[in-house]
Amino acid sequence: MTQAAAQADQFRCDNCGGVLLYDPAQRGLRCKHCKAQAGPERLAPMPGYQVHEVPLAQGLARPPMGLGVALEGLECRECGATVNMQPGERSTTCVYCASPTVVTVQKSDQMITPESLIPFLLPEEKAVENYKKWLGGLWFRPNDLSKLARLEQVHGVYVPYWTFDATVHSSWTAERGHHYTETETYTETENGETVTKTREVQRTRWEPAWGSRTDHHDDVLVCASKGVPEKLADKLCTFATGQLIPYSPGYLCGWRAESYAIDLPSAWGRGRSKIDHIQESRCAGDVGGDTHRSLSVSSSYKDETFKHVLLPLFVAAYRYKDKPYQVLVNGQSGEVVGDAPYSVWKILMAVAAVLLLILGLVKLMESGERSMKQPLPRTHHAASPPATVAPSSRAPLALPTAAPPRPSASAPRTPPRR
């Protein structure tokens, strides 16, 4: 019996001989025909495989191996992805870019076998539901987008990833800035006259700064697929790599799996670039002060390790006006990320509405300022008639008459006139 035949028999139903498929809802293998569930031993890890970190230097020199299950490769001539399918399965379009230019290729066993994987935990129906919610919540998209997206064409694919661990020591130098304010004198011309005024302005006092830090980075993900754009893969941030399990080819039954197109050395270059960016950001936070400039970071690495893993993704690929777009649904968490075309007319209408609103507010403010500058009209009040005092029957009170002042002793006396 050939190796391919032995692998095919390994994933046959004991009851009817039908093909076993991995069922995310049952977390196990189920027959495609009689729906009988296979025993958990069918998902046993490959001998000697466990979730563990492999030293990077050892990984670069380790012997390559295959996926451990009979698969056929389908290579896309447009995006370059090679997706492995079950024997006898046929496809006329690429699952990533929906291109019809796909050809069957001979699968190579000279590749590193995945150390571990995260099985599909999300049923396809739930992935389609999340996809529809995402599509319906988009703004400024063409009205016919839902029709052209063809929601029924959603494929579950195990996508290859590399994970990297490393301990990094970074030394940095920079200039630390402290903001302060001071009063500045300036002149303006008002009504033809030069007026001197003052204002508060912000200045920055600079001083040298330096420091160092040591960080450990765990499971930095680098997508090894050519079918998934790097900027789209980086948006997926909800993979819980703590739930990785040892690789077993049984989880691939009924599902497609892509062979990695980015090898280990190239992936480590991308992973190191990500770690360098994280270290630079952390060192910038250590500078302190109100701002900084001229930051320079020098990093050294040790204890570098890696894992080759397969992560579950539902891929929806469609073309709109001959341009490919992708939507990815995390097969573990249900997270949705993707690209979609914009409607130019909707954007122009929205911009026009915002400009009209701003113009209306400006006119309203100008009208309010003109009304405040206008003088208030004077109000003429009619003179009140003098109050009439009613005669009283009582006699008026007699006020005491003040005595004339006596002349002061020092005042000069006027001689009597003769």
ChimeraX attribute file (.defattr): number of C-alpha atoms within 10 A of each C-alpha:
attribute: neighborCount
match mode: 1-to-1
recipient: residues
	/A:1	5
	/A:2	7
	/A:3	11
	/A:4	14
	/A:5	10
	/A:6	12
	/A:7	15
	/A:8	17
	/A:9	15
	/A:10	15
	/A:11	23
	/A:12	20
	/A:13	22
	/A:14	16
	/A:15	13
	/A:16	12
	/A:17	14
	/A:18	18
	/A:19	20
	/A:20	28
	/A:21	24
	/A:22	23
	/A:23	23
	/A:24	17
	/A:25	11
	/A:26	11
	/A:27	14
	/A:28	20
	/A:29	27
	/A:30	23
	/A:31	22
	/A:32	18
	/A:33	14
	/A:34	14
	/A:35	15
	/A:36	16
	/A:37	19
	/A:38	20
	/A:39	12
	/A:40	11
	/A:41	9
	/A:42	17
	/A:43	20
	/A:44	15
	/A:45	18
	/A:46	14
	/A:47	9
	/A:48	7
	/A:49	16
	/A:50	15
	/A:51	18
	/A:52	14
	/A:53	17
	/A:54	17
	/A:55	15
	/A:56	20
	/A:57	11
	/A:58	11
	/A:59	18
	/A:60	14
	/A:61	8
	/A:62	10
	/A:63	11
	/A:64	12
	/A:65	13
	/A:66	15
	/A:67	21
	/A:68	18
	/A:69	19
	/A:70	19
	/A:71	23
	/A:72	21
	/A:73	22
	/A:74	25
	/A:75	21
	/A:76	25
	/A:77	14
	/A:78	14
	/A:79	19
	/A:80	17
	/A:81	24
	/A:82	27
	/A:83	27
	/A:84	26
	/A:85	22
	/A:86	18
	/A:87	12
	/A:88	7
	/A:89	11
	/A:90	11
	/A:91	12
	/A:92	12
	/A:93	16
	/A:94	25
	/A:95	27
	/A:96	28
	/A:97	23
	/A:98	22
	/A:99	20
	/A:100	14
	/A:101	13
	/A:102	20
	/A:103	15
	/A:104	15
	/A:105	14
	/A:106	11
	/A:107	19
	/A:108	13
	/A:109	12
	/A:110	11
	/A:111	15
	/A:112	19
	/A:113	19
	/A:114	25
	/A:115	24
	/A:116	23
	/A:117	25
	/A:118	22
	/A:119	25
	/A:120	26
	/A:121	17
	/A:122	21
	/A:123	17
	/A:124	19
	/A:125	11
	/A:126	13
	/A:127	25
	/A:128	20
	/A:129	13
	/A:130	17
	/A:131	25
	/A:132	14
	/A:133	12
	/A:134	15
	/A:135	20
	/A:136	12
	/A:137	9
	/A:138	11
	/A:139	11
	/A:140	16
	/A:141	19
	/A:142	16
	/A:143	10
	/A:144	9
	/A:145	18
	/A:146	13
	/A:147	8
	/A:148	12
	/A:149	20
	/A:150	13
	/A:151	16
	/A:152	9
	/A:153	13
	/A:154	23
	/A:155	20
	/A:156	24
	/A:157	24
	/A:158	26
	/A:159	24
	/A:160	23
	/A:161	24
	/A:162	23
	/A:163	20
	/A:164	25
	/A:165	24
	/A:166	21
	/A:167	17
	/A:168	19
	/A:169	16
	/A:170	21
	/A:171	17
	/A:172	20
	/A:173	19
	/A:174	20
	/A:175	19
	/A:176	21
	/A:177	20
	/A:178	14
	/A:179	12
	/A:180	12
	/A:181	11
	/A:182	9
	/A:183	10
	/A:184	11
	/A:185	9
	/A:186	10
	/A:187	11
	/A:188	11
	/A:189	9
	/A:190	8
	/A:191	7
	/A:192	7
	/A:193	9
	/A:194	10
	/A:195	11
	/A:196	10
	/A:197	10
	/A:198	10
	/A:199	10
	/A:200	11
	/A:201	10
	/A:202	10
	/A:203	12
	/A:204	13
	/A:205	12
	/A:206	16
	/A:207	12
	/A:208	13
	/A:209	17
	/A:210	16
	/A:211	13
	/A:212	14
	/A:213	14
	/A:214	13
	/A:215	13
	/A:216	13
	/A:217	14
	/A:218	14
	/A:219	18
	/A:220	18
	/A:221	24
	/A:222	25
	/A:223	26
	/A:224	25
	/A:225	23
	/A:226	20
	/A:227	23
	/A:228	20
	/A:229	13
	/A:230	13
	/A:231	8
	/A:232	15
	/A:233	17
	/A:234	13
	/A:235	13
	/A:236	16
	/A:237	12
	/A:238	11
	/A:239	18
	/A:240	11
	/A:241	17
	/A:242	9
	/A:243	12
	/A:244	19
	/A:245	18
	/A:246	20
	/A:247	28
	/A:248	23
	/A:249	18
	/A:250	25
	/A:251	24
	/A:252	24
	/A:253	21
	/A:254	18
	/A:255	19
	/A:256	22
	/A:257	25
	/A:258	22
	/A:259	27
	/A:260	24
	/A:261	17
	/A:262	17
	/A:263	14
	/A:264	21
	/A:265	12
	/A:266	12
	/A:267	20
	/A:268	20
	/A:269	11
	/A:270	16
	/A:271	21
	/A:272	17
	/A:273	12
	/A:274	14
	/A:275	20
	/A:276	18
	/A:277	12
	/A:278	14
	/A:279	24
	/A:280	19
	/A:281	12
	/A:282	14
	/A:283	23
	/A:284	19
	/A:285	12
	/A:286	15
	/A:287	22
	/A:288	14
	/A:289	16
	/A:290	12
	/A:291	15
	/A:292	19
	/A:293	14
	/A:294	10
	/A:295	16
	/A:296	15
	/A:297	19
	/A:298	13
	/A:299	16
	/A:300	12
	/A:301	13
	/A:302	11
	/A:303	11
	/A:304	17
	/A:305	21
	/A:306	25
	/A:307	24
	/A:308	24
	/A:309	27
	/A:310	27
	/A:311	22
	/A:312	25
	/A:313	27
	/A:314	28
	/A:315	25
	/A:316	25
	/A:317	25
	/A:318	25
	/A:319	18
	/A:320	14
	/A:321	7
	/A:322	8
	/A:323	11
	/A:324	16
	/A:325	18
	/A:326	22
	/A:327	23
	/A:328	27
	/A:329	27
	/A:330	24
	/A:331	27
	/A:332	21
	/A:333	17
	/A:334	22
	/A:335	19
	/A:336	20
	/A:337	18
	/A:338	19
	/A:339	13
	/A:340	19
	/A:341	15
	/A:342	14
	/A:343	14
	/A:344	12
	/A:345	12
	/A:346	15
	/A:347	14
	/A:348	12
	/A:349	12
	/A:350	13
	/A:351	12
	/A:352	12
	/A:353	12
	/A:354	12
	/A:355	12
	/A:356	12
	/A:357	12
	/A:358	12
	/A:359	12
	/A:360	12
	/A:361	12
	/A:362	12
	/A:363	12
	/A:364	11
	/A:365	12
	/A:366	12
	/A:367	11
	/A:368	11
	/A:369	11
	/A:370	9
	/A:371	11
	/A:372	10
	/A:373	8
	/A:374	8
	/A:375	7
	/A:376	8
	/A:377	6
	/A:378	6
	/A:379	6
	/A:380	6
	/A:381	6
	/A:382	6
	/A:383	6
	/A:384	6
	/A:385	6
	/A:386	6
	/A:387	6
	/A:388	6
	/A:389	6
	/A:390	6
	/A:391	6
	/A:392	7
	/A:393	6
	/A:394	6
	/A:395	6
	/A:396	7
	/A:397	6
	/A:398	6
	/A:399	6
	/A:400	6
	/A:401	6
	/A:402	6
	/A:403	6
	/A:404	6
	/A:405	6
	/A:406	6
	/A:407	9
	/A:408	8
	/A:409	7
	/A:410	6
	/A:411	7
	/A:412	8
	/A:413	9
	/A:414	6
	/A:415	6
	/A:416	5
	/A:417	4
	/A:418	3
